[in-house]
Amino acid sequence: MNAFKEINSPLRTIMTPGPVEVDPRVLRAMSTPILGQFDPAFTQMMNETMEMLRQVFQTKNHWAFPIDGTSRAGIEAVLCSVLKPGDRVLIPIYGRFGYLLTEIAERNGAEIHIMECEWGEVFNQQEIINEMKKVKPKVLAVVHGETSTGCMQPLDEIGPACRELDVLCIVDAVATIGGTNVKVDEWELDAVIGGTQKCLSVPSGMAPITYNDRVEQVIAVRKKVEKGVATEQDRSEVQHPISSNYFDISQLQDYWGPRRLNHHTEATSMLYALREGVRIVLQEGLKERFERHRLHEKALVKGIKAMGLGIFNDVPWKLPMVTCINIPAGIDGESVRTMLLQQFGIEIASSFGPLHGKIWRIGTMGYSCRKENILFVLAALEAVLIRHGASIQMGEGLQAALNVYESANLAAV
Ligand SMILES: *Cc1c(COP(=O)(O)O)cnc(C)c1O
């Protein structure tokens, strides 16, 4: 009668910009026994996770905790807790995820002002600052690393300008956290959202966020505690309560803080995963981890170029953990991806919008960002391209990548 077999998922080499391969130590942590969400053994793990998240975000902010849900849950929680209908938001868009910020802010009734540039470009920071002076928004919402185009928007001047102009700077650092510098305090970013399934190498399902007092003050005014758990200290009349219950950061704060207010049931196994993921990040060291991402990116890029292929994002603002390859003329990009998966068990990504069918995207994130993966994807891509009749420099890709590793080894001696 029972026709369903036990799960037996195939082993893959995942080289997409997320989700990526999960560190085996994280998978192990996820299989440890469940605890109640108010068990002191568990709340201690919550506190430890907050402490480690602060270090990963390079911040002294008190608030740093995960939202349960995928990365966009973190974005949605921050935006819906901060924005009330009619609030003005400026969003510079340079790829798909800029539109996601727009979409979420719009659904919260904000007045949206956008700036757009071509996919593959980023903004001059001064352009954004000038636009802020004109628009006078309450919030600037911007993506740090655009996985759709493989570009990274510099923020070091934008943050301080926001502070000066009294604008809240909210940043989607989903793709960059744990893979390259996201200097929350130094760049004066007010709220930052990270992701788990990218450079942290934790499964999708949580979104770590951090925010400062400026954001906390805005949220505090809108705080409304659920009637069933409210006490005398909670106001019952609130003018513009946060529209979402699930994503209400003011209530979540009281679950992550000493009050331990009952809100949702915490996703215990995911918290184990995140705790282990950030522990591994700090054990490796932020600087070492960012250098590792740069090294494997370099080997991949040199290999791809030596093969004779073009890099779409070969620009100074390239996102270190995403390499976009121009699909050669006459080659069916989807057929190449299918063959990589079927014959080699390797997954690479296509792209969205104006770039769909034009580029492949290879992610080098977290645990997937390893030498053997880089060499494997270069070898397999070469074989598959030959199979598809593309004219490439045979044998050159792997040699170029090996050269990068060899000189890195020499430099390390
Ligand atoms: C992956 C990604 C997201 C969305 O994450 P989900 O976990 O799919 O909700 C948002 N922003 C950026 C920049 C991303 O790379």
Ligand as a Chemical Component Dictionary entry (heavy atoms), coordinates in Angstrom:
data_LIG
# 
_chem_comp.id                   LIG 
_chem_comp.type                 NON-POLYMER 
_chem_comp.pdbx_formal_charge   0 
_chem_comp.three_letter_code    LIG 
# 
loop_
_chem_comp_atom.comp_id 
_chem_comp_atom.atom_id 
_chem_comp_atom.alt_atom_id 
_chem_comp_atom.type_symbol 
_chem_comp_atom.charge 
_chem_comp_atom.model_Cartn_x 
_chem_comp_atom.model_Cartn_y 
_chem_comp_atom.model_Cartn_z 
_chem_comp_atom.pdbx_ordinal 
LIG C1 C1 C 0 17.560 36.169 -3.129 1  
LIG C2 C2 C 0 17.285 37.583 -2.936 2  
LIG C3 C3 C 0 16.083 38.067 -2.380 3  
LIG C4 C4 C 0 14.856 37.229 -2.115 4  
LIG O1 O1 O 0 14.973 36.220 -1.267 5  
LIG P1 P1 P 0 13.844 35.145 -0.950 6  
LIG O2 O2 O 0 14.531 34.341 0.098  7  
LIG O3 O3 O 0 13.638 34.364 -2.205 8  
LIG O4 O4 O 0 12.632 35.799 -0.471 9  
LIG C5 C5 C 0 15.972 39.422 -2.146 10 
LIG N1 N1 N 0 16.948 40.268 -2.479 11 
LIG C6 C6 C 0 18.089 39.854 -3.048 12 
LIG C7 C7 C 0 19.126 40.855 -3.418 13 
LIG C8 C8 C 0 18.302 38.504 -3.301 14 
LIG O5 O5 O 0 19.441 38.100 -3.876 15 
# 
loop_
_chem_comp_bond.comp_id 
_chem_comp_bond.atom_id_1 
_chem_comp_bond.atom_id_2 
_chem_comp_bond.value_order 
_chem_comp_bond.pdbx_ordinal 
LIG C1 C2 SING 1  
LIG C2 C3 SING 2  
LIG C2 C8 DOUB 3  
LIG C3 C4 SING 4  
LIG C3 C5 DOUB 5  
LIG C4 O1 SING 6  
LIG O1 P1 SING 7  
LIG P1 O2 DOUB 8  
LIG P1 O3 SING 9  
LIG P1 O4 SING 10 
LIG C5 N1 SING 11 
LIG N1 C6 DOUB 12 
LIG C6 C7 SING 13 
LIG C6 C8 SING 14 
LIG C8 O5 SING 15 
# 
